[in-house]
């Protein structure tokens, strides 16, 4: 059996150098910046598909870092007094609370569009 040739990816991203003056480049990922609320258009959906008949309000279209989306989801859940989660860039709020969600998002300065029903 032939021996597999080792590549750079097998080193786990490490680069070795014998150059005394070598300085590794900082590997900073670009931070995704949040758009201002007035520059964002969010969509408030009402859904029960794939949720065993349970009704939920889904907020889609947020542009920004995951931490800010999580904070917004937490605020919405607290404001509506219900449970929910943040998954795949969407805020899922339990129950048909679109009107509360939309009014709160408008208070924060977001543009909100009602989708469906």
KANORFEN-V98719 format. One line per field, one symbol per residue. ss: DSSP state (H for helix, E for strand, - for the rest). phi: phi as a letter, one per 20 degrees, with the letter a starting at -180 (. if undefined). psi: psi as a letter, one per 30 degrees, with the letter a starting at -180 (. if undefined). A space follows every 10 residues. Layout:
BEGIN
ss = ???
phi = ???
psi = ???
END
This chain:
BEGIN
ss = -------HHH H--------- ---------- ------HHH- EEEEEEE--- -----EEEEE -----HHHHH HHHHHHHHHH ---EEEE--E EEEE---HHH HHHHHHHH-- EEEEE--
phi = .feffedfff emnecdceff efcfffdeff ffefffgfed ddddddbcfm clnfecdddc ofdqffffff fffffffffe mcerbcblmc dddfnedgff ffffffffof ecdedml
psi = kkkkkkleff fgfkkkkfke gkkkkkikkk kkkklkeffk jlkjlklgkg hhfkklkkkl gkjaleeeee eeeeeeeeef hllaljkhgk kjkkliheee eeeeeeefgl kkkkkk.
END
